[in-house]
């Protein structure tokens, strides 16, 4: 690089613009590649209308997890689940995973036994097979890379790009719990580091702690939609925050959206913890991330079906692209939705 050439810092682009920039030259060369970069997973044709769905996540110690308060068994479980969530967000069924790890000398065999006990628990729970991986030494703690493989019929795959004007916007479960669970753990960690004799005060917050440490995939919602004969027009999993995921759907589908603040599902523990931290609970729900719920759209004609489903909430609708993306509060001015969720490359 010449001295006069401009240096662009990674945080100036952010994770998603960086991905767009790096992968933009890579057009698919194989006719079997139905979808490459740009969705929750890649889609590869197997012929006769059958497809493989493939996704990979990288988890780095100190960035994605903190072993001060993350048990290794929980970490192994979560590493699998976050990948299975991406497969489910394509309306596909997870079938296999590979797991690669890098570990430093501070870890022993028994530590890895504990990690893999969580991996096995997740594989057993979701009926997926561990079919390979790699191990390596590391100079920087622990690194985990998981690739998940699923299957679906080609006409059942759901992308981020199919939302249509007047479609309903739906979300599963509730939002913000994982973020508030993380805030609680971080607070107790700070107290412990300043006073090693202090005992963590976690009573009464089991739900939000589990939301962060042991997330689950909303496979029951996928199954119920199939049984009802409803195929979402677009879908994405909520890993980086509701606001970011909504904007992904709007961008990929070339639409706008309206969501209603009072329709956003928030658990009582999340609201109570947010009040304790003086954090707006809707900010946690919109921007917290790691909820691994499903955000999807369906035609307006399916309102009665989805509104009656357990763990599904209709929170808004799709509008023309020139109308933009806004949240409508019970009173006051509409709030423009901006992507303020998790950014792996944000400036320190």
Buried (B, 14 or more C-beta within 10 A) or exposed (E): EEEEEEEEEEBEBBBBEBEEEEEEEEEEEEEEEBBBEBBBBBBBBEEEEEBBBBBBBEBBBEEBBBBEBBBBBBBBBBBBBBBBBBBBBBBBBBBBBBBBBBBEEEBEEEBBEBBBEBBBBBBEBBEBEBEEBEEEEBEEBBBBBBBBBBBBEBEBBBBBBBBBBBBBBBBBBBBBBBBBBBBBBEBBBEEBEEEEEEEEEBEEBEBBBBBBBBBBBBBEBBEBBEEEEBBBBBBBBBBBBBBBBBBBBBBBBEBBBBBBBEBBBBBEBBBBBBEEBEBEBBBBBBBBBBBBBBBBBBBEEBBEBBEEBEBBBBBBBBBEBEEBBBBBEEEEEEBEBEBBBBBBBEEE
